[in-house]
Amino acid sequence: MRGLSMVAKREQYVVDGRGRRTAVIVPAKQYQKLLEDIHDLAVVAERREEGSISLDAMKRRLRKDGVL
């Protein structure tokens, strides 16, 4: 996954009055990539039960949709 390879070398944390970590600060680009990864995983989970189709069937579908 992209997000895992982009982990900061040194994390920054927000702590409460007792010194317990309550949040992590990450660069905006890294955060956006993590959101994209989460979205991709959600799509995979939603489509888990769908059956597969052959390569030829996919090519026909793409041609019909004007992609190929």
Protein Blocks (a to p, Z undefined) as FASTA:
>chain_A
ZZlmmgcfbdcddddfkopafbdcddfklmmmmmmmmmmmmmmmmmmmpccddfklmmmm
mmmnomZZ
